[in-house]
Amino acid sequence: MLLTHDSRDGSSKLARLYNLRYSRSYLLVFNSRGAEISRHVLPRVLDASVYSLLEKAAVTWNQAQEYALTYDEATDGLGDRMRALASQLGSDDFRTRVAASQQLVAIGEPAYQFLQDFSPGNTESRYRVNEIIRGLEQLRKTVERQGFDHDIALLSDRSGDDPRAVRRLRSILPDGIPPTSATEWWKEHRQQFRWDATDQRYVRISKAER
């Protein structure tokens, strides 16, 4: 059975391909590379609740893909903006606090790094900082588990209309490989390179590693 979900829309639209497999007790959800995304206990009678579970998992999946695109976010003026937003987390105005929280979450990885060293001014600010960090950590775990931050196919697909994907490709590809050639390069050389999580880029596999 196949369902789809739009990878560019965090709402519950169905448009990106998912592969579902049924066992006696579980609904297993796999991505296009064959990696298991999640599993859900099946009720005795299949109903809308199963699709609700899948829909929830798909939204998280898409949020993690979006988060991966923030790993090489342009930083010009971003520090000042994050400081201004963080200072609003303890505002007396509820709408101001909520808006600041949402914008920091949308900034993604740079905000996560920034908030690690931010000193909240009051209890409300401290609470919101901790909540933002906790939420972003969950997205980071999904990104790392699924490899979205170095998924050549995903980044190439998004590079046509998203400069964040282009920046990320430039950052992770070996020197001299243009982002526009990433897919072709990967098809031809994937057996010769591996992902280096420390250096955050693809490196050539040494003879000792083969």
N, C-alpha and C positions, 0 to 999 in steps of 0.2 A: 504494500500500500504506500502511496506517495502523497505527501503534502508539500506545499511550497510556502515560502515566507519571504517577503521583500527585505533584502539585506540592507537597504538604505532607509527603511522606515521602521522606527522602533515601536510603532503601533501594532495592532494585531492583524495587519493585512497579510494574506498568504500569497507569496510569490517566489520565495527562495526554496530550492529543492531540499527536502529532507527524506531520509530513508528510514522507514519504520519496520521493525521486525517483531513479531509476536512470539513469545514463549508461553509456557503454561501459566506463568504468574506475572510476567512483566511485559511492558511495552518498552522496547529498546530503541533509542533514537541515535542514528549515526549521521555523521557529516559525509560530504562527497568524497572524502579521502578514506572512508571506512573506519574512522575513529569514533568510538562511542561518545556521544554527547551526554546522555543521561538515560536513566531507566526509571520506570514508574510502575508501582504495583497496580495490577489490573483488577477492577471489580469483577464480580461474576458475570454481570451484564454490562456490556460496553455501552456507554452513553456519552453525553456531551462533556462529562467531567474529564474523560480521557483527552479530548481535544483541548479542553481548558488548560490541562497540565502541559500539553505540548506547546500551546500558545505562550504560556508563561516562560517556558524554557527558551523558546525562540526569541522572545523579547530580550532576555538576558544575553543570549548569543549575539544579537545585533548590537546591543549596548557595548559588549566587549570588543566587537569589531571596530566600532566607532572610537572606543577608548584607545585601541592600538594605534590609531592614526594621530593621536596627540603626542606620541613618544618623541617626535622631532618637531614639535610645534615651534613656529617662529617666535623668538623671545623679545623682539624689539618692543619696548614699552610694556611688556607683559608683567614684569616685576612690580612696577608702580601700580598697574591695574589690580594685581592680586592683593597688594598691600591695602589698597583702597577698599576692595571688596571684603577682605578679612576684617577690617576695622568696622564694617557695617554689621557683622554677625552678632554683635552685642547691642545693636540699636534698640531703642525703646519702641520703635515702630515695627510691628509684626511683618508687614509687607516688605519693608526694607530688608529685614533679616532673611526672609524666604527668598527674595530676589537675589541677594548676595550669595546665598547657599547654592542656588540653582546655577548661577553663573560660574562659580568655582568648580562645581561638578562638571559643567560643560567644558571647562578649560582642560580637565583631565590630568594627565601625568605631571605637567608642570605644577599644577595646584597641589597635587599629592606631595610632591617634593617640598614645595614651599611651606605647606602647613605642618610638616614634620618639625620645623624649627620656629614656628610662629608661637608667640606668647599671648594667649587670650587675655583680654582685659577684665572679663567678669564671668560669672557662672554660665550665663546664657551663651556667650561666645565660646567658652570651653566646651559646652555640650555640643554645639553645632560643629565645631572643628572636629571633635571626636567622631561625630556621626558622618561627616563628609569623608574623613580618612577611612572609617570602617567600610563605607559603601564603595569607595574607590579601590580599597584592598581586595574586595570580592571580584571586581572587574579585572584587576591585575592578575589575580589567580587564574581566572578563566582565560585571559590572554596568554599567560605563560603555559597553561595546560594545553591549549589548542594551538599555540604557536602563531597566533594572529599577527604578532609584531614582526614576524619575518616570513609571512605567507606570501610568496611571490605571486601566486595566482590572484589572491585577494587584493594585494596592493596594486598590481598591474591593472586589474579590472577597475579599480577606483581612481587610478592616476589620470584618466581622461578628463575628469571634471572635479578633482579634489587635489589641490596643491599639497596638502598634508601627505598624501600617498606618494607623491613625487619626491618630497623631501625625505620620507622614510626610505624609499628605494635607493636614493643617492647615498644615504647613510649606511645601508647594510650591504650593498653590492660591492664587489671588488673594484678597485680603482680602474677607471677606464671603461666601465660598463654603463652605458646610458640607460636611464629608466625606461625609455621607449623600447629597448631591446631586452628587457628583463625576462620576459616569458621565453623568448627564443634561446637566450643564454642559459636559462635554467633547464630547458629540455635537453640541451646539448651537453651541459657540464654538471648536472646534478650529482652524478656519481663521483665527481672529482672534488666537490666542496662539501663542507659541513657548517652548521650554524655554531658559532662561538658565542655563548651567552655572556661571557665576561667582556669581550671586545664589542659585543653587539653588532656583529657583521659576519658574512660568510667568509670562511678561510679555506684555503686549499688543503685537502687531506694529505698528510705527510706519508712517506713510505712506511714509517713505523706503525702508522695507524691502519694501514690497509691489511 
